[in-house]
């Protein structure tokens, strides 16, 4: 079974999006929308991720929620928070880190 999560995500310079995240074998697939924006489908290959970590600083939180921060090889960081809380956010970080060389960092 492919893990799927209800999430909020944000890239630098864009509003937060809400929707679902599918943790596939080779990539992450985001599908959702933002207030005043059209539906979005975004895919991110694991090879494009340089580092996975839990955001610790207040500015790394997403709508008040703890977030997984994906440092991309190109472009700014992508932040992801699960709708169901910190336990699920930690699980998501682990699932992504299993697929990214170097795993989860602090």
Secondary structure, 3 states (H helix, E strand, C coil): CCEEEEEEEEECCCCCEEEEEEECCCEEEEEEECCCCCCEEEEEEHHHEEEEEECCCHHHCECCECCEEEEECCCCCEEEEECCCHHHHHHHHHHHHCCCCCCEEC
